[in-house]
Amino acid sequence: MNILFLTDNFPPETNAPATRTYEHARTWVAAGHQVTVLANVPNFPTGRVFPGYRNRLWQRETMDGINVVRVWTYVTANEGFLRRSLDYFSFAVTGVIGGLFLPRPDVIVATSPQIFTALAGCILAGIRRRPFVFELRDLWPDSIVAVGAMREGVLLRRLRHLEYWLYGRAARIVSVTKAFKRILVANGVPQEKITIVRNGVDLEAFVPGPKPPELERSLKLGGKFVAAYVGTIGMAHGLEVLLSAAERLKDRPNLAVLLVGTGAERVKLETDAQRRGLENIVFVGPVDKVEVKRYWRLCDVALVLLKDLPLFTHVIPSKMFEAMGTGRPIILGVRGESQELLGEAEAGIAIPPETSSALAEALAKLMDNPSLCSGMGNAGRRFVEKAFDRQRLAADMLKVLQDVVNEAGAAA
């Protein structure tokens, strides 16, 4: 098969959509298929173009056998509704134009969270007369309403209409959670066109092991119990709770709370931590994917947190799988499907979201019980080995694409 995949994020960016797309595409190439990824220039989340790249009309590279084509977009930081919308919409336009200059694929896939990438994939599929597959990673625009970036109104109704129009046009929808499928079916999308392929982890890359001593020394964390949040520091995550929990535990000098990444809320959180005099909070800037693996191993417990909003009961943060792959227990401040998954894995402690007292209590419990900490970490590793190997999940999605291509061929 010749697969064309449109995505707003791709390595060297390190967020969840970039990682999932790269690891799936790499597996498909290894299986003998031709994969072209159409993306923008790497800049997420700061809006600064990564070293070695320029925001040009067209540039190509090969990454582990994947043909990567990058087109010009309006580049901005991951903050501010209007500018981010211009970023998304510009990729929809240049993505369609760029896709017309590529060899005709057998199938076109486009991934959310934002739907303008899916719109580009749908338009391109119509022009090239090829089936369109919508990979559903988030319920957008509901997610931007949930974090307060947009209000209900005419524009939102138009975006929701576009969202469900795209679901209708897709030959198949690949959802990353069961909850997303339930919501779409309840809103009239035929359940037979929706396949669930959850997120997972590269079990060969994310492995248990000791803390990297040089990293531990460089951050002056020797002898510390390290609780780490690794990922985007954005509006959706409610990370103020980390500062309040750290303040509650100031009398425990062996605790360090590590925040690895950047985003719209980072400066605000750093300023607040300094104002409170929180010496047990350590901020680290964005790191590449190789470094991310080392930070997971540096921590004693992984923190997976989101705001206490109804929409987030339907999501499963992909960092859960990376933490479990590395054999680290999780403190989870997310309700719904994520909490059910953690309970099934027996890999951590679930707390009410945005509750600093519960977070501080969970941290103290794991600090005081090393055997509990290691037991939960080992359980998490066993769990992802059983059901969340990224290669197996990539094969599941590849079968969906092959079925779509076969169905399109039979109907031609």
N, C-alpha and C positions, 0 to 999 in steps of 0.2 A: 504493500500500500504506500501511496504518497500522501502524507498527512500534513496539512497546513494548520498551524496552531497560533491563534492570536492571543496575546497576553499583554497586560499593561506593566507587568513586572517579570524580570528574568535576571538570573545571575549576571554580574556579580552582586546584584541586590539579594538580600538574605531573608526577605519576609516570606510568609507561608505560600502565597501564590507562586512566587518565583521558584521556591524550592520544590514544590509539588510538580510544577510544569517541567522543570529541568530533570528531575528524577524519573518521571514518567517517560519523557522524550528519550532520555538516555537508554532506558530499558527497551523502548520500541526500536531504536536504532540497533541495539544489540540483537534483537530478534529478526533483523534483516529488512526493516522498513525504512523508508526515506521520510525524514521529519524536517520540516522547515518551521522555525518559530519566527513570527513577525511581532516585533516589540518596539518600544521606544528606547531612547538612550537611557542607561541606568542613572537614576538620580534620587530614588526613594530612600528615606523620607524627607531629606533636607532640601531637595530642590536644587542641589549642586551636582553638576555632571561629574561622574566618577573619573578619576585619573585614567588617561589612556583613551578617552572617548571625547567626541565632539558632537554637538547637536546639529547634525547635518541632515540633508534631505534623504540620504541613502548611504548605508554602510553595511558591510557584510563581514562575518567571521564564522569560524567553525569551532564548536565546543563539544568535545567528546562525540564527534560524528554528527552532531546536530547542526544543520544549516541555520544560522541566526541572521536575520535581516532586521536592521533597526532603521526606523524612519523618524523624520523630524516631528517634534511636538512642542507645544507651549509648555515649558518646564517651570514648575513652581514647587514650593515646599508643601508638605502634606498638612496644610492648614488653610482655612478660609474657603467658604463654599464656592464663591464665584470663580476664583482663580483655579481651584481644583477642577471645577466643572469645565473651564476652558481647556485645561490640560486633557481631561478625559475626551472632550468633544474633538479636540484637534487630532488625537490619536485615531478616533473613529474616521475622520476624513482622510488623513494620510495613510492609515492602515488599508482602507479600501483602494486608494490609488496605488500604494505599493504592492498590494496583492495582485493587481492586474498585470504587473510586470514579472510575476513569478510563474513557473510552469504550472499547468492546470493540475490541481491535486485530485485525489479520489474522495477526500472528505475534508471539510473545514470545521475546526473546533475553535470556540472562543470561550474565554473564562471570565467570570465576574471576580471581585465583588461589584464593580460598577458596570452598568448595563451598556454603556456606549461602546465598549469593546465587543460585547455580544452583538450590538447593532451593526458594527462594521463586519463581523463575521457573517451575519445573516445577509447583508447586502451583497457582500462578495460572493457568497454561496449562490445567491440568485443570479448574479451576473455570469458566474462561471458554470452555472447549472450543475452544482454539486450539492450533496446533502450537508446540512448544517447541524452540528451538535453543540448544545449549550451546556457548559460545565458550570453548575450552580454552587458557588462558594459562600454566598451571602444573599440575604433578601434586601437588595438595594432597589428602591430608595428608602425602605423602612429603616435601615440601619443609620442613615444620616439624620432621620427624624428623631430616632431614639437618643442620639447623643446631643441633640439640640442644635445641629448645624442647619436645620431647615424646618420650616413650619408647614402645617397642613394648609392647603390652598389649591389654586388652579394649577400651578406648575407641578405640584406633587401629584395631583390627579392625572395629569398628562403623562408623567413619568411612570406611574403605576399602569396606565393603559399601555404604554410602550412595553413595559416589562412583560405583561401577559400576552401582548401581541407576539413578542419574541418567543415566549414559551410555545405559543401556538404554531409558529413557523418552524420551530426546531424539529428535526427528525427524531431526535432523542435528547433527553435532559439527563445529565449525570449529576446527581446531588451528593454532597459530602456528608449529609446527615439524614437520619430517618425523619426528623422533625420537619425539615424543609419539604420532603415529599408529602407528608401529611397535610401541610399547609397548602401546597399547590393543588393536591387532589380535592381538598375541601373548597377550593376556589375554582373548580371546574376543569383542571388539567387532567387528561386521562392518565390513570396510574400506570397503564402498560407502557407509556412512553418515558417513564422515569426509572432510572437505574441508580442504585446507591453504591458509590465507591468512596468509602471514607478515606480520610487522611491516614498516614502511617509514618513509618520511619525507616531510613536506610540502616538496617541492622549491622552492616559491616562498617559503617562510618561512626555511628553512635553506639559506643560499647562501654560497659562498666570498666572502672579502673581507678587507680589512685589519683589524688590531686596532682596537677602539674607543678612540681616544686618551684620552677623558675617563675611561673605566673603567680604563685602564692607569695613568693618573696617580693616580686615587683609591686604587688598591691599591698604589701605589709599585712598579710592575712594569716601568717603562721600561728598555729594554735587556736585559730578562730573557728567557731561554728558559722558557716556561711549559708545564708538564705538568699537565693538569687532570683531576681526577675530578669528574664532575657527576652527582649523583643521590642516592639514599638511602644514608645511612651506617649500614648495618644489620649484623645478625649474619651474613648470607649472604656478605658481600663480602670478608672477610679483609683489611681495609685496614691492618692492622698492618704489612704488607709495604711499604707506602708510606713509613712512618716509617723502617724499616730501610734502604730504598734511599736515602732522602734523607740518612740519616746516613753512608752509604758515599760520598755525593757532596758532603760538606760542603766539600771543597776547591775546588768549582766555584761561585764566588760569583754567576755569572750564571744559575744554575738556581733556579726557584721552582716548588714543588709546591703546586697549588691544590686544595682540597677545597670544592666548592660543594654545599651541601645540609645536611640534618640527619637524625637517626635515633637508634636505640638505642645506637649505639657512639660517637657524636660526642664526648660529654663525656670518655669514657675515652681516646679518641685525642688530644684536645686536652691533657689532663693529662699523657699520656705524652710528647707532643711538647715540652711545657714542661720536663718532668723531664730530657729528653735535651738540652735547649738547642738545638733544631732551628729556627734562624732562617730556613731556606729552606722551611718549611711555612707556608702561609697558609690559614686557615679562613674561609669565607664562609658565612653562614646560608642558609636556603632562599630562593629567588628565584622570581618568577612566570615564566610561559612566555616572555614577551617578553624578560625579562632572561636567561633560559637561552640564547637564541640569541646574545646578545652575549658571554656567557662562552665559548661554543664558539669564537667568532671571536677571543676574547682569547688562547686557548691555541695553542701550537705543536704539541702532540701530545695526543691524548685517551687517557686511561687507562680501560680496561674490565677490571674485576677481579672474580673470585668465588673462594670457597674451593675447595680441591682436593677436591671430593666427586663421586662417580659421578653423582648426580642432575643436576649442572650440566653434564654433557656433552650433555644433551638440550635445553638452552636457548640462545636467542640474545638477549642483552641489547639492548633497543631503542635504547640510546644509541649502539650501533655505527652505526646508520643515520643518526642525527643528526650524528655526527662526520663520517661520509663525505659527507653532504649539504653540510656546511660546508667540505669540502675539507681536513679535518685528518687526518693519519695516526693510526693507532691502535697502542698497545701493549696486546696482549690477553693476559690471564692467565686464560683459560678454555679447557678442552679440548673436543673433540667437534665438534658441528655448527657452533658459533661459529668454531672454528679453521679448519674446512673453508671456511666462507664468507669469512673474511679472506684465506685463501690464494687462493681463486677471484678475489677482488677485487684482490689484490696491493696492499692498502691499508694495510699495517702490518707489525708484528713480533709474532709469537706467542712467548710465553715460558711455562715451566712455572708453573702457579698457585702463589701463596704462596712465591715464590722471590726473595728480595730481591737476590741477586747478579745474577740474570738480568735483573731489572727495572732495576737500576742500569746494567748493561752496555748494555741497549737504549736507555736514556735518553742515555747518553754517545755512543752511535753516532749517534743522530739529531741531537744537539747539534753533533756534529763534521761532519755531512754535510747541509748545508742543501738541496742539490739532491735527495738521497734523500728528505728530509722532504717537500719540495714535490711530488716525483714520486709518492710514495705517496698524498698528499692528493688530487692530481688524478685518480689512478686510482680512488680511492674515490668521487669525485663522478661519474665516468663510469659506474661500476658501478651506483650507485643510480638514476641516470637511466635505465639500461637496464631494470632489473627491479624496483625497489623504490619507485616513485612511489606515495605513499599514495592518491592519487585513483584510480589504476588498481586498486589492491588493494581499496579500498572498493567499487569497481564489481564486483569478483570476488565479494565477500561479499554484495553486494546481489543478485546472480544466484542465490546459494545460497538466500537468503531467498525470492526470488520462486519458485524451484522448489519449495520447501517449501510455500508457500501454494498453488501450483497443484496439487501432489499432494494436499494436504488437501481442496481443492475437488473434485477428481476422485473422492476416496474418500467424500465426503459423500453 
